[in-house]
Amino acid sequence: MDKTARRYTALPAALLVLGLGVMAATAAFAGWLEHGTAIFLSLAESGMAWCF
């Protein structure tokens, strides 16, 4: 019975961490879509665009 209780407490924690990760990735992608051109142009001006 102890294993079952531990499994049901770990599952919500894992889902919470997964959800936060998906939200962070979505925010990063939205930021890249919004500011990607400016980021690339600033890297190109400094000569670092070839590193990516």
C-alpha positions as CSV (number, residue, x, y, z in Angstrom):
1,M,0.0,0.0,0.0
2,D,2.9,2.3,0.6
3,K,4.1,2.1,-3.0
4,T,0.6,3.0,-4.3
5,A,0.4,6.1,-2.1
6,R,3.8,7.2,-3.2
7,R,2.9,6.7,-6.9
8,Y,-0.2,8.9,-6.6
9,T,1.7,11.7,-4.9
10,A,4.5,11.7,-7.4
11,L,2.2,11.8,-10.4
12,P,0.7,15.2,-9.7
13,A,4.1,16.6,-9.0
14,A,5.5,15.3,-12.3
15,L,2.5,16.7,-14.2
16,L,3.0,20.0,-12.5
17,V,6.7,20.1,-13.5
18,L,5.8,19.0,-17.0
19,G,3.1,21.7,-17.3
20,L,5.5,24.4,-16.1
21,G,8.1,23.3,-18.6
22,V,5.6,23.4,-21.4
23,M,4.6,26.9,-20.3
24,A,8.2,28.1,-20.2
25,A,8.9,26.6,-23.7
26,T,5.8,28.3,-25.1
27,A,6.8,31.7,-23.6
28,A,10.3,31.3,-25.0
29,F,8.9,30.4,-28.5
30,A,6.5,33.4,-28.4
31,G,9.3,35.7,-27.4
32,W,11.5,34.4,-30.3
33,L,8.6,35.0,-32.7
34,E,8.2,38.5,-31.4
35,H,11.8,39.5,-31.2
36,G,13.7,37.0,-33.3
37,T,14.5,39.4,-36.1
38,A,16.0,41.9,-33.8
39,I,18.0,39.3,-32.0
40,F,19.4,37.9,-35.3
41,L,20.2,41.4,-36.6
42,S,22.1,42.3,-33.4
43,L,24.0,39.1,-33.6
44,A,24.8,39.7,-37.3
45,E,26.1,43.2,-36.5
46,S,28.4,41.8,-33.9
47,G,29.6,38.9,-36.1
48,M,28.2,36.2,-33.8
49,A,25.3,35.1,-36.1
50,W,27.5,32.3,-37.5
51,C,27.8,30.7,-34.0
52,F,24.1,29.8,-34.1
